[in-house]
Amino acid sequence: MRAAASKLESDDGELALRCRRVDLEATTTAATASVRARAAAEAVHSRAYLSRLQRLCDESEADQNRPLKVADEADETEFTYVTPGSLGAALAAVEAALALWDLVDPAPLAPRASSRSSSSPPCPAPSPPPPRAALALIRPPGHHAGRGTEGAETDSPEGAPSGFCLVNTAAAVARSIASGGSASSSGGPRPRPRCRRRRRVLVIDWDVHVGDGTQDIFWGARPRARRGGRGNKEEDGGKRSSGGEHAGADDGEEEEEEEEEDEEVCVIDLHEAGAWPGGGGVELRGAQSASGRGALRTGDGTPLSRVINVPLPSGSGDATARAAFERIIVPVAARFKPEAIVVSAGFDAHELEPLAGLAWTDETYRYLGAATARLAERLGPCGVLLLLEGGYSRRALRTAVAALAEGAATLEVPPAPAAAEGERDPVMEREGEVAISAVVEEHGL
């Protein structure tokens, strides 16, 4: 993250003119987390799961601050490490993301207290208009963290942190926006509250691994991991069904009350087919919400799946990523008409990434930044919040994060890179076309 921030700050061109850095007062421990950040986390995770995270942090502190090695929920051969400050860091990420959303939220401002009455005028539009997009350089990542199971015991494999993820920041922010969450209560100047109302939120996840935790939260179907590790691919190409299992089998009254009104959140998940943790096949359509309600309804009344999986073949590069955006994300957004776009912006699909097998480049991320911001501008008013997920090559993070930010800031879509003589792979191009066409056909796009 420091390398990426340094690259952004060293830019003295157009990017520097169009961007500004926002330093937020960080949470230092779970005990000092803002009420809003903790409430957002509790809205997507069970209290038992969050309590277990705190106990794991306490165990690490009691063991002379040694990192605690915790087996992943779905695969005991994979581990996530917990230290005394892990939960505090995860809640700080949520707090930062919520505060950044306040800056780009295009919702009208609420009337001032002195003018609130039955005859008050409608909420005025923001003036000047807010920035179109914000990028949160936060860690730990979050999209593998699911709801958790109420009543989970400390030594239970259920409700454990997974895939380096502790708290699902993207899901927490998306649910807060969808439910009409209020303005930030974190440190620093408090923004004027927005008019509160429920909104449609599009979550785009382009981390190389399927966002199984996010799907668990909004859909209720959590893919189960298969042995082989985060960097290995399965021979079945990721088409095996997850069986619809999920971690939230023991829902309490409080969770039922939270899901009393159905939320309008649609998740589009681009990932490498067959990569850890498995699942994420085209046929896993997310036809209903975690609360059991049916598909989303678009403006013309046609149904739309709550989760749209886009498994891409190993080796896919820039052309396939662009085609997936233009043939899947754009038409879904046109039908769904979101008022907010939250992106789980993973950088582990980069060709330099050691833990996966896609072949995206800096120009792919520049394209994704520009294409997402341009899409939001066409939908308008629609804010964009980009959240750092996976990505473990420091070299790739330094340049690709800056490329994403530049694309989102300038709206300049880079031309598709021309393959050098002998580098074009027609077989890979056909495989990518087949994969995208399968999603288009499955969802009637």
C-alpha positions as CSV (number, residue, x, y, z in Angstrom):
1,M,0.0,0.0,0.0
2,R,2.9,2.4,0.8
3,A,4.4,1.7,-2.6
4,A,1.0,2.4,-4.4
5,A,0.5,5.6,-2.3
6,S,4.0,6.7,-3.1
7,K,3.5,6.2,-6.8
8,L,0.3,8.2,-6.7
9,E,1.9,11.1,-4.8
10,S,4.9,11.2,-7.1
11,D,2.8,11.9,-10.1
12,D,3.1,15.4,-11.3
13,G,0.9,15.2,-14.4
14,E,-2.9,15.3,-14.9
15,L,-3.5,12.7,-12.2
16,A,-2.1,15.0,-9.6
17,L,-4.4,17.8,-10.8
18,R,-7.5,15.6,-10.7
19,C,-7.0,13.7,-7.4
20,R,-6.6,14.7,-3.8
21,R,-5.4,12.6,-0.9
22,V,-7.7,12.2,2.1
23,D,-6.1,11.2,5.4
24,L,-8.6,9.7,7.8
25,E,-8.3,9.3,11.6
26,A,-7.7,5.6,11.9
27,T,-9.1,3.2,14.4
28,T,-6.3,1.8,16.5
29,T,-8.1,-1.0,18.3
30,A,-11.5,-2.8,18.1
31,A,-12.5,-1.0,21.3
32,T,-12.0,2.5,19.7
33,A,-13.9,1.7,16.5
34,S,-16.6,4.1,15.7
35,V,-20.2,3.2,16.3
36,R,-20.9,3.4,12.6
37,A,-18.1,1.1,11.6
38,R,-19.0,-1.5,14.2
39,A,-22.7,-1.3,13.2
40,A,-21.8,-1.8,9.6
41,A,-19.7,-4.9,10.4
42,E,-22.5,-6.3,12.6
43,A,-24.9,-5.8,9.7
44,V,-23.0,-8.3,7.6
45,H,-21.5,-10.7,10.2
46,S,-23.0,-12.6,13.0
47,R,-22.1,-11.4,16.5
48,A,-20.7,-14.8,17.2
49,Y,-18.3,-14.5,14.4
50,L,-17.1,-11.0,15.4
51,S,-16.8,-12.2,19.0
52,R,-14.6,-15.1,17.8
53,L,-12.4,-12.7,16.0
54,Q,-11.9,-10.7,19.2
55,R,-11.1,-13.8,21.1
56,L,-8.5,-14.8,18.5
57,C,-6.9,-11.4,18.8
58,D,-6.9,-11.8,22.6
59,E,-5.3,-15.2,22.3
60,S,-2.5,-13.7,20.1
61,E,-1.9,-11.0,22.7
62,A,-1.8,-13.5,25.5
63,D,0.8,-15.5,23.6
64,Q,3.3,-12.6,23.6
65,N,1.8,-11.0,20.5
66,R,2.7,-14.0,18.3
67,P,0.6,-14.2,15.1
68,L,-2.1,-16.8,15.5
69,K,-2.5,-19.3,12.6
70,V,-6.2,-20.0,12.0
71,A,-7.3,-22.7,9.6
72,D,-9.6,-21.3,6.9
73,E,-13.3,-22.0,7.2
74,A,-13.6,-24.1,4.1
75,D,-10.2,-25.6,3.8
76,E,-8.1,-26.6,6.8
77,T,-5.0,-26.7,4.7
78,E,-5.1,-22.9,4.2
79,F,-4.5,-20.4,6.9
80,T,-5.2,-16.8,7.9
81,Y,-3.1,-15.1,10.5
82,V,-4.5,-13.0,13.4
83,T,-2.6,-10.6,15.6
84,P,-3.7,-8.5,18.6
85,G,-4.6,-5.6,16.3
86,S,-6.2,-7.5,13.4
87,L,-9.9,-6.8,14.3
88,G,-9.0,-3.1,14.9
89,A,-7.4,-2.9,11.5
90,A,-10.3,-4.5,9.8
91,L,-12.8,-2.1,11.5
92,A,-10.5,0.8,10.5
93,A,-10.8,-0.3,6.9
94,V,-14.6,-0.3,7.2
95,E,-14.5,3.2,8.9
96,A,-12.3,4.6,6.1
97,A,-14.5,3.2,3.4
98,L,-17.6,4.6,4.9
99,A,-16.0,8.0,5.3
100,L,-14.8,8.0,1.7
101,W,-18.3,7.1,0.5
102,D,-19.6,10.2,2.3
103,L,-17.3,12.3,0.1
104,V,-18.6,10.8,-3.2
105,D,-22.2,10.1,-2.2
106,P,-24.3,11.9,-4.9
107,A,-27.5,11.8,-2.7
108,P,-29.1,15.1,-2.0
109,L,-28.2,16.9,1.2
110,A,-30.8,16.8,4.0
111,P,-32.4,20.1,5.0
112,R,-30.7,22.0,7.7
113,A,-32.1,21.5,11.2
114,S,-33.6,25.0,11.4
115,S,-35.6,24.5,8.2
116,R,-37.0,21.1,8.9
117,S,-40.8,21.2,9.0
118,S,-43.8,19.8,7.2
119,S,-43.4,22.6,4.7
120,S,-39.7,22.2,4.1
121,P,-38.6,22.2,0.5
122,P,-37.2,19.0,-1.0
123,C,-33.6,18.0,-0.3
124,P,-31.4,20.2,-2.5
125,A,-28.8,18.7,-4.8
126,P,-25.2,18.7,-3.6
127,S,-23.3,21.9,-4.6
128,P,-20.7,21.7,-5.8
129,P,-21.1,18.1,-7.1
130,P,-19.1,15.6,-5.1
131,P,-16.1,13.8,-6.7
132,R,-17.2,10.9,-9.0
133,A,-15.0,8.2,-7.4
134,A,-12.8,7.4,-4.4
135,L,-10.1,4.8,-4.0
136,A,-9.5,3.3,-0.5
137,L,-6.0,1.9,0.1
138,I,-7.0,-0.4,2.9
139,R,-6.0,-3.8,4.3
140,P,-6.8,-6.4,5.3
141,P,-8.9,-7.5,2.3
142,G,-12.5,-8.7,3.0
143,H,-14.4,-10.4,0.2
144,H,-13.8,-14.0,1.6
145,A,-15.4,-13.1,5.0
146,G,-18.9,-14.4,5.1
147,R,-21.7,-14.0,7.6
148,G,-20.5,-16.5,10.2
149,T,-22.6,-18.9,12.2
150,E,-24.4,-17.9,15.4
151,G,-23.2,-19.9,18.3
152,A,-20.0,-21.0,16.7
153,E,-17.5,-22.4,19.2
154,T,-14.0,-21.0,19.4
155,D,-12.5,-24.2,17.9
156,S,-15.1,-24.6,15.2
157,P,-14.0,-24.4,11.6
158,E,-17.3,-22.6,10.8
159,G,-17.2,-18.8,11.2
160,A,-13.4,-18.6,10.9
161,P,-11.5,-15.9,9.0
162,S,-10.7,-17.0,5.5
163,G,-8.4,-16.1,2.6
164,F,-6.6,-13.4,4.6
165,C,-10.0,-11.7,5.2
166,L,-11.5,-10.8,8.5
167,V,-14.4,-8.3,7.9
168,N,-16.1,-7.9,4.6
169,T,-15.6,-4.1,3.9
170,A,-17.3,-4.1,0.5
171,A,-20.4,-5.9,1.8
172,A,-20.6,-3.7,4.9
173,V,-20.5,-0.5,2.8
174,A,-22.9,-1.8,0.2
175,R,-25.4,-2.8,2.8
176,S,-25.0,0.5,4.6
177,I,-25.7,2.4,1.3
178,A,-28.5,0.1,0.3
179,S,-30.3,0.5,3.6
180,G,-29.9,4.3,3.6
181,G,-27.1,4.6,6.1
182,S,-26.4,7.9,7.8
183,A,-23.4,10.2,7.5
184,S,-20.1,9.2,9.2
185,S,-19.6,9.5,12.9
186,S,-15.8,9.0,12.6
187,G,-13.2,11.6,13.6
188,G,-12.7,14.8,11.7
189,P,-15.3,17.2,10.4
190,R,-18.7,15.6,10.2
191,P,-20.3,16.0,6.8
192,R,-23.8,17.3,6.5
193,P,-26.2,14.3,6.5
194,R,-27.7,13.1,3.3
195,C,-31.4,12.4,2.7
196,R,-31.8,8.9,3.9
197,R,-33.5,6.4,1.6
198,R,-32.9,2.9,0.4
199,R,-30.8,2.7,-2.8
200,R,-29.7,0.2,-5.5
201,V,-26.1,-0.9,-5.2
202,L,-24.0,-2.7,-7.7
203,V,-21.0,-4.6,-6.3
204,I,-18.3,-5.4,-8.8
205,D,-15.6,-7.9,-7.7
206,W,-12.7,-8.3,-10.0
207,D,-10.3,-10.0,-7.5
208,V,-8.9,-13.1,-9.2
209,H,-10.6,-15.3,-6.5
210,V,-14.3,-15.7,-6.2
211,G,-15.8,-13.4,-3.5
212,D,-17.4,-16.3,-1.7
213,G,-17.9,-14.2,1.5
214,T,-19.8,-11.4,-0.4
215,Q,-21.9,-14.0,-2.1
216,D,-22.7,-15.6,1.2
217,I,-23.8,-12.3,2.7
218,F,-26.1,-11.2,-0.2
219,W,-27.1,-14.5,-1.6
220,G,-26.7,-17.1,1.1
221,A,-24.7,-19.6,-1.0
222,R,-21.0,-20.0,-0.1
223,P,-18.8,-22.1,-2.4
224,R,-16.8,-24.7,-0.5
225,A,-13.1,-24.8,-1.0
226,R,-11.3,-27.7,-2.7
227,R,-7.9,-28.8,-1.8
228,G,-5.0,-27.5,-3.9
229,G,-4.3,-24.0,-2.4
230,R,-5.0,-20.5,-3.4
231,G,-2.8,-20.5,-6.5
232,N,-3.9,-23.9,-8.0
233,K,-6.6,-24.5,-10.6
234,E,-9.0,-27.4,-10.7
235,E,-9.3,-29.6,-13.7
236,D,-13.1,-29.1,-13.8
237,G,-12.6,-25.4,-14.8
238,G,-14.6,-24.2,-11.8
239,K,-17.9,-25.5,-13.1
240,R,-18.6,-27.8,-10.2
241,S,-21.6,-26.6,-8.1
242,S,-21.1,-25.5,-4.6
243,G,-24.2,-27.3,-3.4
244,G,-25.7,-24.1,-2.1
245,E,-24.2,-24.5,1.3
246,H,-23.9,-21.4,3.5
247,A,-22.7,-20.5,6.9
248,G,-25.8,-18.8,8.2
249,A,-27.9,-21.8,9.0
250,D,-28.8,-20.7,12.5
251,D,-30.4,-17.3,12.0
252,G,-31.5,-15.5,15.1
253,E,-34.4,-13.1,15.5
254,E,-32.1,-10.1,15.1
255,E,-30.9,-11.2,11.7
256,E,-34.4,-11.9,10.5
257,E,-35.4,-8.4,11.6
258,E,-32.5,-6.9,9.7
259,E,-33.7,-8.7,6.5
260,E,-37.3,-7.8,7.0
261,E,-37.2,-5.5,4.0
262,D,-35.4,-6.9,1.0
263,E,-32.3,-5.0,-0.2
264,E,-31.4,-4.2,-3.7
265,V,-27.8,-5.3,-4.1
266,C,-26.5,-7.0,-7.2
267,V,-23.1,-8.7,-7.2
268,I,-21.1,-9.3,-10.4
269,D,-18.0,-11.4,-9.7
270,L,-15.2,-11.7,-12.3
271,H,-12.6,-14.3,-11.3
272,E,-10.3,-17.1,-12.5
273,A,-12.3,-20.3,-13.2
274,G,-11.2,-23.1,-10.8
275,A,-9.0,-21.0,-8.6
276,W,-9.2,-21.2,-4.8
277,P,-11.7,-21.4,-3.1
278,G,-13.7,-23.1,-5.8
279,G,-17.3,-22.6,-6.9
280,G,-18.2,-19.4,-8.7
281,G,-19.5,-21.3,-11.8
282,V,-21.9,-19.7,-14.3
283,E,-24.8,-21.9,-13.1
284,L,-24.5,-20.4,-9.6
285,R,-27.0,-17.6,-10.4
286,G,-27.9,-16.1,-7.1
287,A,-31.6,-16.3,-7.9
288,Q,-32.7,-15.1,-4.4
289,S,-31.4,-13.2,-1.4
290,A,-29.9,-14.7,1.7
291,S,-33.3,-14.1,3.4
292,G,-34.9,-16.3,0.8
293,R,-36.6,-13.7,-1.3
294,G,-36.6,-13.9,-5.1
295,A,-34.6,-12.3,-7.8
296,L,-34.1,-8.5,-8.1
297,R,-36.6,-6.7,-10.3
298,T,-35.4,-4.2,-12.9
299,G,-37.2,-1.0,-14.0
300,D,-39.2,-2.9,-16.6
301,G,-40.1,-5.7,-14.1
302,T,-37.9,-8.4,-15.6
303,P,-36.0,-10.5,-13.0
304,L,-32.2,-10.1,-12.5
305,S,-30.0,-12.5,-10.5
306,R,-28.6,-11.1,-7.3
307,V,-25.2,-12.8,-8.0
308,I,-23.7,-13.1,-11.5
309,N,-20.6,-15.2,-11.7
310,V,-18.1,-14.6,-14.5
311,P,-15.4,-17.3,-14.4
312,L,-12.6,-16.5,-16.8
313,P,-10.2,-19.1,-18.2
314,S,-6.7,-19.2,-16.8
315,G,-4.3,-17.1,-18.9
316,S,-7.0,-14.6,-19.9
317,G,-5.7,-11.1,-20.4
318,D,-6.8,-7.6,-21.3
319,A,-9.1,-8.4,-24.2
320,T,-11.2,-10.8,-22.1
321,A,-11.4,-8.4,-19.2
322,R,-12.6,-5.6,-21.5
323,A,-15.1,-8.0,-23.2
324,A,-16.5,-9.1,-19.8
325,F,-17.0,-5.5,-18.7
326,E,-18.7,-4.4,-22.0
327,R,-20.8,-7.5,-22.5
328,I,-21.8,-8.2,-18.9
329,I,-21.3,-5.4,-16.5
330,V,-22.6,-2.6,-18.8
331,P,-25.8,-4.3,-19.8
332,V,-26.5,-5.4,-16.2
333,A,-26.0,-1.9,-14.9
334,A,-28.3,-0.6,-17.7
335,R,-31.0,-2.9,-16.5
336,F,-30.4,-2.6,-12.7
337,K,-29.8,1.2,-12.7
338,P,-27.6,1.3,-9.6
339,E,-27.2,4.5,-7.6
340,A,-23.9,3.4,-6.1
341,I,-21.1,1.2,-7.4
342,V,-18.8,-0.5,-4.8
343,V,-15.8,-2.3,-6.3
344,S,-13.8,-5.1,-4.7
345,A,-10.7,-4.1,-6.6
346,G,-8.4,-7.0,-6.4
347,F,-5.0,-6.7,-8.1
348,D,-4.1,-10.4,-8.0
349,A,-5.3,-10.9,-11.6
350,H,-2.1,-9.1,-12.7
351,E,0.3,-11.0,-14.8
352,L,3.0,-10.5,-12.1
353,E,0.9,-12.0,-9.4
354,P,2.4,-15.2,-7.9
355,L,-0.8,-16.7,-6.5
356,A,-3.0,-16.9,-9.6
357,G,-3.1,-17.4,-13.3
358,L,-4.8,-14.5,-15.1
359,A,-2.7,-12.2,-17.2
360,W,-4.0,-8.6,-16.7
361,T,-1.7,-5.7,-17.1
362,D,-1.5,-2.1,-15.8
363,E,-3.5,-1.1,-18.9
364,T,-6.3,-3.5,-17.9
365,Y,-6.7,-1.7,-14.6
366,R,-6.5,1.7,-16.2
367,Y,-9.3,0.6,-18.5
368,L,-11.4,-0.8,-15.6
369,G,-11.0,2.5,-13.6
370,A,-12.0,4.6,-16.6
371,A,-14.8,2.3,-17.7
372,T,-16.3,2.1,-14.2
373,A,-16.3,5.9,-13.7
374,R,-17.7,6.5,-17.2
375,L,-20.5,3.9,-16.5
376,A,-21.4,5.7,-13.3
377,E,-21.4,9.0,-15.1
378,R,-23.9,7.7,-17.7
379,L,-26.1,6.2,-15.0
380,G,-25.8,9.3,-12.8
381,P,-26.2,10.3,-10.2
382,C,-24.1,7.3,-9.1
383,G,-21.0,7.4,-6.9
384,V,-18.1,4.9,-7.2
385,L,-16.1,3.5,-4.3
386,L,-13.0,1.4,-5.1
387,L,-11.8,-0.8,-2.3
388,L,-8.4,-2.6,-2.3
389,E,-8.8,-6.4,-2.0
390,G,-6.2,-9.0,-3.0
391,G,-2.8,-8.4,-4.7
392,Y,0.5,-9.6,-3.3
393,S,3.1,-8.5,-5.9
394,R,4.5,-5.2,-4.6
395,R,5.8,-4.4,-8.1
396,A,2.3,-4.9,-9.6
397,L,0.5,-3.0,-6.8
398,R,2.8,0.0,-7.2
399,T,1.9,0.6,-10.9
400,A,-1.5,-1.1,-11.3
401,V,-3.1,0.8,-8.4
402,A,-1.9,4.1,-9.9
403,A,-3.2,3.1,-13.3
404,L,-6.6,2.3,-11.8
405,A,-6.7,5.7,-10.1
406,E,-5.7,7.5,-13.2
407,G,-8.4,5.8,-15.3
408,A,-11.1,6.7,-12.8
409,A,-9.9,10.3,-12.5
410,T,-9.4,11.1,-16.1
411,L,-12.2,8.9,-17.7
412,E,-9.8,8.3,-20.5
413,V,-10.3,4.7,-21.7
414,P,-6.9,3.4,-23.1
415,P,-6.9,1.8,-26.5
416,A,-6.8,-2.0,-26.5
417,P,-3.1,-3.0,-26.5
418,A,-2.0,-4.6,-29.8
419,A,-0.4,-8.0,-29.4
420,A,3.1,-8.2,-30.7
421,E,3.7,-10.6,-33.6
422,G,3.6,-14.1,-32.3
423,E,2.1,-13.2,-29.0
424,R,-1.6,-13.4,-30.0
425,D,-3.2,-16.6,-28.7
426,P,-6.3,-17.4,-30.7
427,V,-7.1,-20.5,-28.6
428,M,-7.1,-18.3,-25.4
429,E,-9.2,-15.7,-27.2
430,R,-11.8,-18.3,-28.1
431,E,-11.9,-19.7,-24.6
432,G,-12.5,-16.2,-23.2
433,E,-15.3,-15.6,-25.8
434,V,-16.9,-18.9,-24.9
435,A,-16.8,-18.1,-21.2
436,I,-18.3,-14.7,-21.6
437,S,-21.0,-15.9,-24.0
438,A,-22.1,-18.5,-21.5
439,V,-22.7,-15.8,-18.9
440,V,-24.5,-13.6,-21.4
441,E,-26.8,-16.6,-22.4
442,E,-27.4,-17.7,-18.8
443,H,-28.6,-14.3,-17.7
444,G,-30.3,-13.2,-20.9
445,L,-28.0,-10.1,-21.4
